[in-house]
Amino acid sequence: MGAVVRALRWGGGLVAVFLLYHTVFMAPGTRDLWGVALINLQQGQVGVGIPGTNSFDFTAARPEPGDIILGGNPGCSWGHWTHAALYVGNGQVVDTLLRRGVHLQTVERFAGAYQQAGVLRVNLPPEVKAAAVRHALANLGKPFSLLSGRNARNWFYCTKLAWYAYKQAGYDLDPGGGHWVVPDRFTRSPVVTLLASPSY
């Protein structure tokens, strides 16, 4: 047991050094992410948080194709919102998961696994939103990779796919830069309005 504890302490030290390095030396947008992750890690918040359910009424919110659907759990390492997907209409989102890569699923199934859910209404012209939907759908079947940078075109994770779809449509929903795009950054975009279930 002592060897396991020593290994965890050593590994945790490496994680802390890695996070500190990236907090200090990476681009401003990435420093924000690592700063949140480091603080949350110190508080014992690791991973996607504590799963749960919510009662958000998507029918009342009336998501439009091109809106971003958010899911959040308390204790998430990288911020308030845990996951994001692009709404493409007909009750479906383009989502990205480790085992399934880029795929379609229902908005209820996507958001039902989180303690908080919401719709980010993207207030851009309909033709921009339609182009973003086309770009997201064009990437169905591509593999998941959390390590892929913003400009890697063949690997995606949830928020990168939504960001990439809008970037290809001519609008950057996260112009802050950095290696990763996280859901909380979308909420700070000047062109979105958040409609969310009560906070956990």
C-alpha positions, 0 to 999 in steps of 0.5 A: 500500500505504501508503494501505491501512495508514493506512486500517487504522490509522485504522479500527482507532483508531475501533474501539478508541475505540468499544470503550473508550467502550462498556467504560466507559459501557455497562451492567455486562453490556455492559462485560464483553463489550466488555472481553473483546472489547477484550483479545482484539482486542489479542491479534489474536483477531477474529471467531468464532475458528479453526474446527475439529471436535470429538468430543463425544458428544451421544448420551451427553450426552442433550440434553433439549428446552430445553437450549442447545447450545454451540460454541467456537473458540479466538480468538473475540472475545467469549469462550470459546464462539462460538455457541449454539442451543436444542435442540428435540428429535429431534436438532434445534436452532433456530439463527440465522445471517446468511444463513438467519435463524432456522432448524432444523438438526441438532445434529451439523451445528451443533456439528460446525463447532467445536473444542469443543462442549457441552450446557448442561443448563437445570435448570428445570421441564419446563413452562418448558423446553417453553415456551422451545422453543415460543417459539423455534419460533414465531420460525422465519423471522425475520431475523438481526441482530447489532445488535438489542438485547435487546428487539427482537422481530423480529430475532435472533442465536444467543444472543439467540434462546435468551435471548428464548425463556426470557425469554418462558417467564418466566426470564432466563438472563442477568439482567446486562443490557446490549445483547448476550447472549453464550454465555459469560454463559449458562454463569454462570447458576445454573440450568445445568450444562455438559457439554462436550468437552475444552477446546481 
